[in-house]
Amino acid sequence: MLKKLGSVIMIIFIGCFIWLIFNIEDICKKYIYPQQYSAYVETAAAETGVDKYLIYAVIKTESGFDETAVSEVGARGLMQLTEDAFEWVKFRMEDERDISYDDMFNARYNIEYGSYLLKLLYEEYDDAATAIAAYHSGRGNVNEWLKSPEYSSDGKTLDNMPQGKTKHYVKKVMTAYKGYNNLYG
């Protein structure tokens, strides 16, 4: 009896394993690298020229796709914009719509503004990792780091980062970006 039970358990285990092998890509797409808010991401990517997979990677890293997320420093929404970042982007966009910082809990506006911020940072630094570091730590910090040969050999891109949190953040975003590209690209 015990031998039969062991055989049944083994058959169930093998069946589950085979099912997992054939469904791993769909599982990864749905749970590990989701594409929620795709209409907003697609629109923002088209309008800004920022790769949609980079936008998804930032959303995944920043909020885990939680539209109501608030960080310890008060950053809001999917792409975790601070009030200062929101105001700077609104000014740079020359956006005269009646959109306030409170609207950063709205997925459409948060993705629009966050993607525009990524565009501005990429235009400024011309390097994804450096732009992502500025997204996390601010342009002022990154500009200071770029002046130091300890952190930048060319004054344009970061070879190293003095803040462990920023280094970890950049690594997470770039890993997610690679994952999105591998699955969907």
MOVENBEL-V36620 format. One line per field, one symbol per residue. ss: DSSP state (A for helix, B for strand, O for the rest). phi: phi as a letter, one per 40 degrees, with the letter a starting at -180 (. if undefined). burial: b if it has 24 or more other ideal C-beta (glycine too) atoms within 12 Angstrom, else e. A space follows every 50 residues. Layout:
ss: ???
phi: ???
burial: ???
This chain:
ss: OAAAAAAAAAAAAAAAAAAAAAAAAAAAAAAAOOOOOAAAAAAAAAAAOO OAAAAAAAAAAAAOOOOOOBOOOOOBOOOOBOAAAAAAAAAAAOOOOOOO AAAAAOAAAAAAAAAAAAAAAAAAAOOAAAAAAAAAAOAAAAAAAAAOOO OOOOOOOOOOOOOAAAAAAAAAAAAAAAAAAAAAO
phi: .cccccccccccccccccdcdcbcccccccbcbcbcgccccccccccbgc ddcccdcccdccbggccccbccbgcbgdbfcccccdcccdcccfccccbb ccccccddcccccccccddcccccbfacccccccccbgcdcccccccccc bacbgbbccabcbdccdcccccccccdccccccbc
burial: eeeeeeeeeeeeeeeeeeeeeeeeeeeeeeeebbbebeebbeebbeebeb bbbbbbbbbbbbbbbebebebeeebbbbbbbbeebbebbbeebeeeeeee bebbbbbbbbbbbbbbbbbbbbeebebbbbbbbbbbbebeebeebbeeee bbeeeebbeebeeeebeebbebbbebbebbeebee
